[in-house]
Amino acid sequence: MELTVTGIIAFVTLILGQITKKLGWIDKKFIPYQNLVIGLISGVICYFVGLQENIAISIFTCLVASYSAGGIYDNLTAHKVNEEFYDNIGGEE
């Protein structure tokens, strides 16, 4: 099994997501800050396991990936909300 940056980010996201859901620490408006923490932790882990040789590049790569994942999720949910809105008013997009 190969250890990859994506796998580490997914693992850190899973752990932090479960912790915040169980304890109810984070409101939806603070999710970008949670993505920041995920990117930082993932970047440090990737550096120390040897996936990246430069810690700055490692942290930057993981920050971009974690914020991108959050943005994609937000766009998908926003599109779903728009569809529901237009379905309810009987209009077309």
C-alpha positions in Angstrom: 0.0 0.0 0.0 1.4 3.4 -1.0 1.1 6.3 1.4 0.0 9.5 -0.5 -0.8 13.1 0.3 -4.4 12.6 -0.6 -4.6 9.6 1.8 -3.2 11.6 4.7 -5.5 14.5 4.1 -8.5 12.2 3.9 -7.4 10.5 7.2 -6.9 13.8 9.0 -10.2 15.1 7.7 -12.0 12.0 8.9 -10.5 12.2 12.4 -11.1 15.9 12.8 -14.6 15.7 11.3 -15.6 12.9 13.7 -14.2 14.8 16.7 -16.1 18.0 15.8 -19.3 16.2 15.1 -19.2 14.2 18.4 -18.3 17.3 20.5 -20.2 19.9 18.5 -17.3 22.3 18.6 -17.6 23.9 15.2 -20.5 25.7 13.6 -20.8 25.7 9.8 -19.4 29.2 9.5 -16.1 28.0 11.0 -15.5 25.2 8.5 -12.9 27.2 6.5 -10.9 27.4 9.7 -11.2 23.7 10.2 -9.9 23.2 6.6 -6.9 25.4 7.6 -6.1 23.2 10.5 -6.6 20.1 8.4 -4.1 21.5 5.8 -1.6 22.4 8.4 -1.7 19.1 10.2 -1.6 17.1 7.0 1.3 19.2 5.7 3.4 18.5 8.8 2.5 14.8 8.7 3.4 14.6 5.0 6.8 16.2 5.7 7.6 13.9 8.6 6.7 10.7 6.8 8.9 11.7 3.9 6.4 12.5 1.2 7.8 16.0 0.7 11.3 17.2 1.3 10.4 20.8 2.0 8.0 21.6 4.8 6.7 24.8 3.2 5.8 23.0 0.0 4.2 20.2 2.0 2.0 22.6 4.0 1.1 24.6 0.9 0.1 21.5 -1.1 -2.1 20.2 1.7 -3.7 23.6 2.3 -4.6 23.9 -1.3 -6.0 20.4 -1.3 -8.1 20.9 1.8 -9.5 24.2 0.7 -10.2 22.8 -2.7 -12.2 19.9 -1.3 -14.2 22.3 0.9 -14.9 24.6 -2.1 -16.0 21.7 -4.3 -18.4 20.5 -1.5 -19.8 24.0 -1.1 -20.4 24.4 -4.8 -22.2 21.0 -5.0 -24.5 21.9 -2.0 -25.1 25.4 -3.4 -26.2 23.9 -6.8 -28.6 21.6 -5.0 -30.1 24.5 -3.0 -30.6 26.4 -6.3 -32.4 23.5 -7.9 -34.7 23.1 -4.9 -35.4 26.9 -5.0 -36.4 26.8 -8.7 -38.4 23.6 -8.2 -40.4 25.3 -5.4 -41.2 28.5 -7.4 -41.9 26.7 -10.6 -39.3 28.6 -12.6 -36.5 27.3 -14.8 -32.8 27.8 -14.5 
